[in-house]
Amino acid sequence: MNDITMKLNADEYILMALKEDISSEDVTTNSVMPDYQLGQVELICKQDGIICGLEIFKRVFTLLDKNVNVDFKCKDGDEVKKGELMAIVTGDIRVLLSGERTALNYLQRMSGIATYTHSIATMLEGSKTKLLDTRKTTPCMRIFEKYSVKVGGGFNHRYNLSDGVLLKDNHIGAAGSVTNAVKMAKAYAPFVRKIEVETENLDMVKEAVDAGADIIMLDNMTHDMMQEAIKIIDGRAMTECSGNVTKENIRNIIDLGVDFISSGALTHSAPIMDISLKNLHPIN
């Protein structure tokens, strides 16, 4: 995540997180450290995984004090091991203490998503299928969570509602039919936008193909239904499999050869990665 992206998109959310944690002052830190004291603390990995969010981690501290220095020993996307020293943070001890929890919250969450995504993406290696995330993200965390999916080896589905047309069951219900929904989307949406249709049965698949959908999502279908749906589509649209896809069941659908598999679990069910700031000490 580069500096421009950070300033335009991430800083606002990081500041919100800091304000959530420090509404007026850090009472504990101000009690034990009333005055400036330069110090250092170590960023330690406590379990194996894929590290992600290091620049966000750093930004938490530099938004509090631009003079904080972070000496990284790894980079986003690296496989890290339990006990590994990943960075040394140097700065005003008051800043190190006050920013610790927020910085770790981002790093643990983002690394957890990257690690979980990586574990699934490796299962798809050698196939044509791409692993996608969804909009099932934590409010105000989407930019961080979708970035983490990419670091873990996955790909991003549409970022938000302005980013593409995805006609789901309730959109189709509002329009009256798959055919009407696709027709209306083609008339309204910019021509550069692909039109995707969520289908739940083979009749909907046939209707979506005939209506000229660019991508057809096979949602919560059985393996046999998806196989039949792919035959019906016959290359006339791209295919996406979705619906409760997890690390535990993805092997059951890899053989289908769909273009995409989307999984909300990448962002809503990934466990955090255990990371700590340790050995804080003053320096001269």
Stockholm file with secondary structure:
# STOCKHOLM 1.0

chainA/1-284         MNDITMKLNADEYILMALKEDISSEDVTTNSVMPDYQLGQVELICKQDGIICGLEIFKRVFTLLDKNVNVDFKCKDGDEVKKGELMAIVTGDIRVLLSGERTALNYLQRMSGIATYTHSIATMLEGSKTKLLDTRKTTPCMRIFEKYSVKVGGGFNHRYNLSDGVLLKDNHIGAAGSVTNAVKMAKAYAPFVRKIEVETENLDMVKEAVDAGADIIMLDNMTHDMMQEAIKIIDGRAMTECSGNVTKENIRNIIDLGVDFISSGALTHSAPIMDISLKNLHPIN
#=GR chainA/1-284 SS CCHHHIIIIIHHHHHHHHHHHCSSCCHHHHHHCCSCCEEEEEEEECSCEECCCHHHHHHHHHHHCTTCEEEESSCTTCEECTTCEEEEEEEEHHHHHHHHHHHHHHHHHHHHHHHHHHHHHGGGTTSSCEEECCSCCCTTCHHHHHHHHHHTTCBCCCSSTTSCEEECHHHHHHHSSHHHHHHHHHHHSCTTSCEEEEESSHHHHHHHHHHTCSEEEEESCCHHHHHHHHHHHTTSSEEEEESSCCTTTGGGTGGGCCSEEECTHHHHSCCCCCEEEEEEEECC
#=GC SS_cons         CCHHHIIIIIHHHHHHHHHHHCSSCCHHHHHHCCSCCEEEEEEEECSCEECCCHHHHHHHHHHHCTTCEEEESSCTTCEECTTCEEEEEEEEHHHHHHHHHHHHHHHHHHHHHHHHHHHHHGGGTTSSCEEECCSCCCTTCHHHHHHHHHHTTCBCCCSSTTSCEEECHHHHHHHSSHHHHHHHHHHHSCTTSCEEEEESSHHHHHHHHHHTCSEEEEESCCHHHHHHHHHHHTTSSEEEEESSCCTTTGGGTGGGCCSEEECTHHHHSCCCCCEEEEEEEECC
//
